[in-house]
Amino acid sequence: MALNYETTHEYYIKDPSIFWCEEHNGLCLTQDYEDTLRITGVSDESIIKFVNGLYKHYPELAASFQKGCKLDTKASSRKATQGKAKSTD
């Protein structure tokens, strides 16, 4: 049996923005875009498993997310309708 060296790095970032960086092909966490924690090598499948896990284990979070999506969709369609009305005048 081969032994592997394992380590844990723990960082604290107050209220971070989390986004996918296409340029670095990685997941980024940052508070002010100056200090950034970048995790590369994360596959699309890993992100999908992570989100599915959130939905499965935290249903209240999933419900909150779905509620927010519905609100955003309504706001987006309203803006699109307003934009069309202005362009026809």
C-alpha positions in Angstrom: 0.0 0.0 0.0 1.4 3.4 -1.0 1.3 6.2 1.5 0.2 9.6 0.2 1.1 12.9 1.8 -2.1 14.8 2.6 -2.5 18.3 3.7 -5.3 20.8 4.3 -5.0 24.5 3.6 -7.7 26.6 5.2 -8.3 30.2 4.2 -10.8 32.8 5.4 -12.3 35.2 2.8 -15.1 37.4 4.1 -18.1 37.2 1.8 -16.2 36.2 -1.3 -17.3 36.3 -4.9 -17.1 32.9 -6.5 -16.7 32.5 -10.2 -15.3 30.4 -13.0 -12.2 31.8 -14.7 -12.1 30.6 -18.3 -8.6 32.1 -18.8 -7.1 30.0 -16.0 -9.6 27.1 -16.3 -10.3 27.2 -12.6 -12.6 28.2 -9.8 -11.8 31.5 -8.2 -12.8 33.0 -4.8 -12.0 36.6 -4.0 -13.2 39.5 -1.9 -11.7 42.3 -3.9 -10.2 40.8 -7.0 -6.7 41.6 -5.7 -6.2 38.5 -3.4 -7.6 35.5 -5.2 -7.7 31.8 -4.3 -7.7 30.0 -7.7 -8.3 26.3 -7.8 -7.4 24.8 -11.2 -8.1 21.3 -12.5 -11.8 21.4 -11.5 -13.9 19.7 -14.1 -17.4 20.6 -15.3 -18.6 17.3 -13.9 -17.2 18.2 -10.4 -19.0 21.5 -10.5 -22.3 19.7 -11.4 -21.8 17.2 -8.6 -21.2 20.0 -6.2 -24.3 21.9 -7.2 -26.4 18.6 -7.1 -25.0 17.9 -3.7 -26.2 21.3 -2.5 -29.7 20.7 -3.9 -29.8 17.2 -2.3 -28.4 18.0 1.2 -29.7 21.6 1.6 -33.2 21.8 0.2 -33.8 25.2 1.8 -30.8 26.6 -0.2 -32.1 25.0 -3.4 -35.6 26.6 -2.8 -34.0 30.0 -2.2 -32.0 29.7 -5.4 -35.0 28.7 -7.4 -37.0 31.6 -6.0 -34.2 34.0 -6.9 -34.0 32.6 -10.4 -37.8 33.2 -10.9 -37.4 36.8 -9.7 -34.4 37.4 -12.0 -36.3 35.9 -15.0 -39.3 38.3 -14.4 -37.0 41.3 -14.1 -35.1 40.3 -17.3 -38.2 39.8 -19.4 -39.6 43.1 -18.1 -36.4 44.9 -19.2 -36.5 43.2 -22.6 -40.1 44.3 -23.1 -39.2 47.9 -22.1 -36.2 47.9 -24.5 -38.5 46.7 -27.4 -41.1 49.4 -26.6 -38.4 52.1 -26.7 -36.9 50.9 -29.9 -40.2 51.0 -31.8 -40.8 54.7 -30.9 
